[in-house]
Amino acid sequence: MVEKKQPKIFHWLDKLEVSLVTGLLGTMIIVVFLQVFFRFVIKGSLPWSEELSRYLMVWTVFIGASIGAKQGAHIGVEALVSMFPAKLKRFCIILAGFFSVVFCIIIAIISFKVILLLYKSGQLSPAMRIPIYWAYMAIPIGMTLTSLRFIQATLNTLTMLREGERYQ
C-alpha cells in the first residue's frame, strides 16, 4: 500500500509499535534461548521463562495486529472487490473498515471489563508472581491500536481510489 502524508501522531505511533514489537520479540528470543541452554546444558530450568515468553508472544501478536491493519495485511476479498465499479468499491471498503473497527472496539471493551475483574481479584501469575492483568492488558491496548489503524488504512485506501491510483 502506498503511504500518504499522515498526521504526526501516526509517525510517532509507527515508531512505537515497531520498537515494541522488535523489543518484545528480541526479549522472547533471549528468554527462550536461555531456557533451552539451562535445560540441556546446565540440566536445570528457569521456571519463569515459559510464562514470560508466552506473555511476550501475546503482547507481540496484539501490537503486531495493529501493524498488520495499517499495512492492509488482514484478511480481505480483494479480487472480488476490485471487479466492482468505483462507487460500490468505495462502499465495500467503508463497510469492511467499519466492521473491523467495531469488532476491535467491542473486543477492547469486553477485555477491559475482564481486566477490571482481574485487577480487583488481585490474581498473580503462577511462576513470575506478577499481577495477571498485566498480561491481559495486551488485548485492549492492541485492539485500540488496531481500530485506529483500520481507520487509517480505510482512509488511505479511499484516498488512493479518489486519486485514481491502482487499488491493491
C-alpha positions in Angstrom: 0.0 0.0 0.0 1.3 3.4 -0.9 1.9 5.6 2.2 0.2 9.0 2.1 1.2 12.0 4.2 -0.2 11.3 7.7 -0.6 13.2 10.9 2.5 13.3 13.3 0.7 11.1 15.8 0.8 8.3 13.3 4.5 8.7 12.7 5.1 8.5 16.5 2.8 5.5 16.7 4.6 3.8 13.8 7.9 4.1 15.7 6.4 3.0 19.0 4.7 -0.1 17.5 7.7 -1.3 15.6 10.0 -0.6 18.6 7.7 -2.5 20.9 7.3 -5.5 18.6 11.1 -5.6 18.0 11.9 -5.3 21.7 9.3 -7.9 22.7 10.4 -10.4 20.0 14.1 -9.9 20.9 13.4 -10.4 24.6 11.4 -13.5 23.8 14.2 -15.0 21.7 16.7 -14.4 24.5 14.4 -15.9 27.2 13.7 -19.0 25.1 17.4 -19.4 24.3 18.3 -19.2 28.0 15.6 -21.7 28.8 16.9 -24.2 26.2 20.5 -23.5 27.4 19.6 -24.1 31.0 17.6 -27.2 30.3 20.1 -29.0 28.0 23.5 -27.7 29.1 23.1 -26.9 32.8 20.4 -29.6 33.3 18.2 -27.2 35.2 15.4 -24.9 34.2 14.1 -21.4 34.6 10.5 -21.8 35.9 9.5 -18.3 34.9 10.8 -18.4 31.3 7.9 -20.2 29.7 5.4 -17.9 31.3 7.3 -14.8 30.3 7.8 -16.0 26.7 4.1 -16.7 26.5 3.1 -13.2 27.7 5.7 -11.6 25.4 4.2 -13.5 22.5 0.7 -12.4 23.4 1.8 -8.7 23.5 3.7 -9.1 20.2 0.6 -10.6 18.5 -1.8 -7.9 19.6 0.6 -5.0 18.9 1.6 -6.7 15.6 -2.1 -6.9 14.6 -2.1 -3.1 14.6 0.9 -3.0 12.3 -0.9 -5.6 10.1 -4.0 -3.4 9.9 -2.0 -0.4 8.9 -0.3 -2.3 6.1 -3.6 -3.9 4.9 -2.3 -7.4 5.8 -5.5 -8.7 7.3 -7.9 -11.0 5.5 -9.9 -9.4 2.7 -11.6 -10.4 -0.6 -9.7 -8.0 -2.8 -10.2 -10.0 -6.0 -13.9 -9.7 -5.8 -13.9 -6.0 -4.6 -11.5 -5.0 -7.4 -14.1 -6.0 -10.1 -16.8 -3.7 -8.7 -17.4 -0.2 -10.1 -15.8 2.7 -8.2 -18.9 3.6 -6.1 -19.5 0.0 -5.0 -15.8 -0.5 -4.3 -15.8 2.6 -2.0 -18.9 1.3 -0.2 -17.3 -2.1 0.3 -14.1 -0.5 1.7 -16.0 1.7 4.0 -18.2 -1.2 5.2 -15.2 -3.5 5.8 -13.4 -0.7 7.7 -16.5 0.0 9.7 -17.0 -3.6 10.8 -13.3 -4.1 11.5 -13.3 -1.0 13.8 -16.5 -2.0 15.5 -15.1 -5.6 16.1 -11.9 -4.2 17.6 -13.7 -1.8 19.8 -16.1 -4.5 21.1 -13.2 -6.8 21.9 -11.3 -3.9 23.6 -14.3 -3.0 25.8 -15.0 -6.6 26.8 -11.3 -7.3 27.6 -11.1 -4.1 29.6 -14.0 -5.4 31.8 -12.2 -8.7 32.3 -9.0 -6.8 33.3 -11.0 -4.8 35.9 -12.2 -8.1 37.4 -8.7 -9.5 37.4 -7.4 -6.2 39.0 -10.0 -6.4 41.7 -9.3 -10.1 42.3 -5.6 -9.5 42.9 -4.7 -12.7 41.0 -1.0 -13.2 40.3 0.7 -15.2 37.5 1.8 -18.7 38.6 5.6 -18.5 38.1 6.5 -14.8 38.0 4.0 -13.7 40.6 3.2 -10.5 38.8 -0.4 -9.2 38.6 -2.1 -11.3 35.9 -3.9 -8.3 34.5 -0.5 -7.1 33.0 -0.6 -10.0 30.6 -4.2 -9.4 29.7 -3.6 -5.6 29.0 -2.3 -6.6 25.6 -5.8 -7.2 24.4 -7.5 -3.8 24.9 -4.3 -1.9 24.1 -3.7 -4.0 20.9 -7.4 -3.7 19.8 -7.5 0.0 20.4 -4.4 0.5 18.3 -5.7 -1.9 15.7 -9.0 0.0 15.4 -7.1 3.3 14.9 -5.0 1.5 12.2 -8.1 0.2 10.4 -9.5 3.7 10.3 -6.1 4.9 8.9 -6.0 2.1 6.3 -9.5 2.7 5.2 -8.9 6.4 4.7 -5.7 5.8 2.9 -7.4 3.3 0.5 -10.2 5.6 -0.2 -7.8 8.4 -0.9 -5.9 6.2 -3.3 -9.1 5.4 -5.1 -10.1 9.0 -5.2 -6.8 9.9 -6.8 -7.1 7.2 -9.4 -4.3 5.0 -8.1 -4.5 1.3 -8.5 -6.4 -0.5 -5.8 -4.4 -3.1 -4.0 
